[in-house]
Structure formats: C-alpha cells, structure tokens
C-alpha cells in the first residue's frame, strides 16, 4: 500500500501542473463535444486525450 501512496495508482506521481492539464482537457471535451461540426467535436476529444496522456506519462517538468 505504501507503493501506491508514493507513486500513484498507475506508477505515476501526479503533480499540480498535471491536474491542471487534466481539468483543462475535461473542460475542452465538455465544451466541444456538442458542437454540430464533427471536426470540432472529435478534434477536441483527440486533443484532450493526447494532452492528458502526455501530461501524465511524458515527464516534461
């Protein structure tokens, strides 16, 4: 259990910057998913997923 407390559930240590990126990605999906244009709808989703994945797994500090 101590391993989960120090590294996180998926082997990551989520920082405040990463949480901000995740929250902004959620806002992007929520605001663009009901758009009538498919490019905005799915583009927002793809950008949010890529950004969130990079924020969690790519250690850009």
N, C-alpha and C positions, 0 to 999 in steps of 0.2 A: 504494500500500500504506500510505503514511503516513496517508491519509484514513481508512482502516479502523481504524488504531491510535488515532486521536484521537476518532472519533465512533462507533465500533462498526459492526457488520455491517449494521444496518438504519438507519443515520443517528441512532442514539441513543448516549448516554453513560450506561451502566448504573451506578448508584451502589449502595452497600451497602444502603441502605433498599429499593431496588427489588429487589435479590436476596433480601432477607428476605421481601418480599411474594410473590415468585415461589415461594420454598420453602414458605411457609405455604399458598399456593394448591395446591401439589402435595400437601402433607400432607392438605388438605381433600378433594381428589379421591380420594386413596388411601383415606382413612378412610370416605368416604361412598358410594363407587361400588358397593360390595357390599351396600348396605342393601336390605332387602326392599321398603320403601316407595319408589315411583317419585318422589315429591315430594322426598325426601331425596337420592336418587341423582342426579337431574337438577338439582335445586336447587343442590347442592354444586358440580356441574360448571359451571353457569351463573355462579354467584357467583365461582368461581375464575377463569373466563375473563374476566369483566368486570373483576375486581380486577387481574388481571395486565395486561390491556390498558391500564387506566387508569394503573397504576404505571409502565408503560414509556412510553406516549405522552403522557399528561397531565402536564405539568411542574408538579406540586404540591410545591414544595420549601420 
